[in-house]
Amino acid sequence: MADTYEIHPVTEPQTWDAFVARAVGGTVFSTWAWLACAQEATGEASRCLGVFRNGQLVAGLSGLESRRAGLRRLATPVLTPHGGLLLAPVAGKGPAEAEWLQPAEVLAAHLQREYHHCALTHAPAVGDMRPFTWAGWQVRVRYTYQLDLGEPEAIWAGFEHRTRKAIAKAERSGFVVEPTADLELFRRQYELLYERQGGRAPVDAGVAQGFAAAAFRAGLAEGLMARSPEGAVAAVVIFVCGAEGVYAWVSGADPELSHTGAASLVQWRYYAAHPGRRFDFVGANIPGIALFKRGFGGRLVPYFVTEGFRDRWVRGLFSGARVLRNL
């Protein structure tokens, strides 16, 4: 008898989180609590979709749904490193590919029917993007660094010389690292980082602050800042903790103090306090940022972004809108 596939919204938080906890690709960024934070920060509606094979939940994904100019869109929330495809683990010795391909194909086809545009960022654990490419989606590769946090001495030995030198400089200068939940401070640092580089923040500072506030209230985030002996704040980093690992989620910094090594000191102090965890640097796709993160000795890990459109007309419409935004 042939398998039957159905796609339904998953509306019970416990059911969804239990699936995320065991799924390939499951991270804190797919959990019900994280999606609630994203919804609060953006005003868009969170959605969790499940693929049921013969009544069993075998695949799914989450995102935020929005509607603009009559076009319906589903996307991984802003400031969310991963939130795409989730796949139930496969028991036994058979190839997982045989179990995963069809649910993913069914899901990709469903999304193209239901939405004009979809943009999903997948966790590094999900590496087979063929169901999306076969459905005509655009697939792009991105990179992050990951680091297994062991004893501080071993972590330190893996740093590049320039990173150890930067940390030592910050310590000699008297910078201290301390916890912070001051989200006004984070916002100012976030804005400074881009304003003084002559650029525009990738996400509105108010949205970033609101998202961080929601994550703090949900117990998902914690902040550290580096402060000089004179009281000047050089960097603020907000970290997110999940069962699968910890993440350098969002940050801000004063570019005028970038030479002090304080940003490296914040990272080092956090690593030393979290042995036994997997650390994710949350992206290494811009040359200067990638160089900074590479210095901590992590391994380079690819992940994928997929983008799908209902038809060529919609694709052209979104492409034209991007051109206008960049003018």
N, C-alpha and C positions, 0 to 999 in steps of 0.2 A: 504494500500500500504506500502511495507516495506521501511524502511529508507535506503538511500544510503550514503555510506561513501567514501570520497576521501581525499587523502593526497597530499598537494601541498606546495612548499616553499612559505613563505610570504616574499615578497620583498619590500613592502612599509613600511617605518619606522612608519608612522602615524598609519597605520592599525595595525601593530604589537604592538606598545606601547599602543594603545587604548585597545587592548585585554589584555595585561599584567596588565594594571591599574585596570581592573574589575575581572580578573581571580582569582580563588582560587589557591594559590601558587605563585601569582605574586609578585615580589619584584624588587627592583632596579637592581638586578643582572641578570634579564632576559630582561632588556630594550635594545633597539637598541644602545644607547650610551655606555652602559657598554660592550656590545659585541664588539663594535668598538674598545674600549680600549684593550680588550683581544686580538683581532686580531692584533692590532698594536704591542703589547708586545711580542706575540709569533710567529707571522708570519703565523699562521694557519687561515683558512677561517671560518668566522662565518656563521652559518646556523640557520634559524628559520623555523620550520615546523608546518603547521596547519592541523588539522583534520576538515574537513568540512562535516557536516551532512545535507543532502538536501540543500547544498549550504551555510550553516551557519557555521561560525567558532566556534567550541565547545570544542576544546582541542588543545594543542600544546606543543612544547618544543624547547629549544634553546641549542646550543653548538658550539664547534669548530670542524671542520672536518680536518682530516689529513690523509696522505697516506704514509706508510713506508713499504718497502719490498713487495710492491704490495698489502698490506692489508689496507683496508679503515676503518677509525675509527671516531666515533663521541663521544665527551666527554664534560662534564661541564668544562669550562676553569679552569686552575690552579688559585689559589688564589680567587676562586669564591665560596662563601659559598653555594649558592643554584642556580640551573638553570635547574631543571628537568621539570616534568610534570606540565602543566597548564590546569585548567579546568574551563569552563564557569560556572558562578553561576546559580543555578537552582531556578526559580521563583515558588511560590506556596508552598503548604504544603506537597507535595509528597516527598518520599525519594530521596535524591540526588544520592544515590548509583545506582539506576536504570538508571539514565541519564549518569553517568560517566563511568560505567564499560566497555561498548562496545567501546566507543571512545578510551579508554586507551588500550584495547585489540588490536584494529585495529592498533594503533600506535606502540605497542610493536612488533607485527608481521611484520610491515613494516620495522622497524629498523633492525630486524634480517635478512630480505631479502636484505636490501640495504647496510649494514655494516658488516664487519667481527667482529668488537668489539665495544661495547657501554658501557660507564661508566657515569652514571648520578647521581647527588646529588640533592635531592628533598627538597623543602621548608617544614618546619614543618607543615604547613597547609594541606599538601597533605599526608594523613596517610594510604590510602588503596593501598597497593602494590601487591594485589592479581593478577591483570592482568600480572604483571611481573613474579611472581612466577609460575603462570599457564603456562607461556610461557617458563619456564625453566631457567629464569634469577636467578642470585645470589642476595640476598637481605640482607643487613647488616644495623643494627641500629647504629646511632650515637647520640650524645647529645650536647646540648648547654644550656646556661643559658639565660633567658630573664628577663628583669626588666622594669616595668612601672614607668617612671620617673615622680614623683610628686613634691611636695614642698621639698626643700633641707632637712628640719628638719625630714620629714618622711623618706626620703631616708637614711639619716644618722642613724636613729633609727633601720633600718633594717640590717645594716652591722653587721657582727660578730665582737666580741671584738678585735680579733687580727688585723682585717683590720682597725678599728678605731685607734688602737694603732699605726699601721704603718703610717697612714696618719698624725697623730699628731707628730710623730717622724720626718717625712720629713719637716713638717712646722716649728718645733722648730729648725731644722738644717739649715733653711734658703733657702730651695729649692723653686724655683719659676717655675711656669708653664706658658709657653708662646707659641703663635702660631709659627709654622715653616712650610716652604715649601722647606726646604733644603734637596733635595733628595740624595745628596752625603752623608750627615750626616745620613739620614735614612739607606742608604746602609751599611755604616760602622757599625751602631748599629745592623742592621739585621745580618751581618756577625759575629760580636762579640758574639751575643747571642748564636750562635751555635758553633763557633770555640772554645770558652773557656769552653764549655761543652763537647768538644771532639767529637762532632757529625757533621753531614752534614745537611745543610739547606734543607728543603723539596722542595723548589723551588729555582732555580739558582738566585743569588743575582742580576745579571744584568737584568733578566726577572722581578723580583720583583720591581726593581727601574724603569724600563721602564713602567711597568703597573701602578705604582703609579704616574709617570709623566703624563701619558695619562689621568688618573682619575682626577688629579688636573686640567689639561687643560680643561676637559669636565665639570668642576664645580661639580663633584660628591664627591670629597674628601677634607678633611682638616686635618692638622696635628697639634699636640701639643707635646711639649717636656718639660722635667723636667731638670732644670739646677741648679747646686750647686752655693753657693756664690763665689766659686773659678772658676766657669766657666765650670766645668765638667758636661757633659750631661749624665744623668743616664738612661733615657728612651725616646723613641720617639714612639708615637702611631698615626697611620693614621686612621681616622674615615670616614665612608661613610654614606651619608645621602640619604634616599629615602622617598617617600611619605608615606610609611607604617611604617617607623621607622629609627633608626640610628644604626650603627654597628661599633664595634671595629675591623676594618678590618685587618690590618697588623701592626706589631710592631717590634721594636728592642730595645735592652737594653744592658748595660754594666754589666755583671755578678758580677764584682768586687764592684759594687754599689747596688747590689740587697738588701742588708741589710738596706738601707737607707729609704725604704718606698716610694721612689719617684714614682715608677710605679703605686702604689695605689693612690698617690696624683693626677696623671694625670687623671685617671679614675674619681675620685671624682669631680674634677673641671669641667670635661666635663658634668657629670650628672647634676650638679647644674646649668649649662648654658642651658640645654635643657629640661625644665619641660614640661610635657604633651606628651612626645614621648615614644615609646616603644624602649628599648635598647636591642640589641642582642650582646652577647659576642663572637659570631662566634666560637663555638666549645668548648667542655669541655671533650675531649677524652683521654688526657694524664694526668696521676695522678697529677703531680706537677702543671700543668696548671689549671686543674679542681679545685684543692684546692685553688689556688689564686682567681679564678673567683667566687667560691662559697662564699667567704667571703663578697661579695657585696649584698647578700640577694636575688638574682634572683631565679626564679623558673626553675627547671630542665625540659627541653623540648626535646623530641626525634625527630629525623628526619631520613630519610632513604637514603641509597646509593644502587643503582642497577647496576648490571653489566651483560651484555648479550653477547653471542658469537654466531656466525653463526652455528658452529657445534663443535663437540668434538675435532676435529683436531686443530682448531683455539684456543680453550680453552687450550689445551695442549701446544701449541706454546707460548702463552702469559704467562702461568704459568712457563715454562722453562726460558723465558726471565727474569722474576722477580727473579728467583733463581740466575741467572747469575749476575744480577745487585747488588744483596745483598752479593755476595761473597767478 
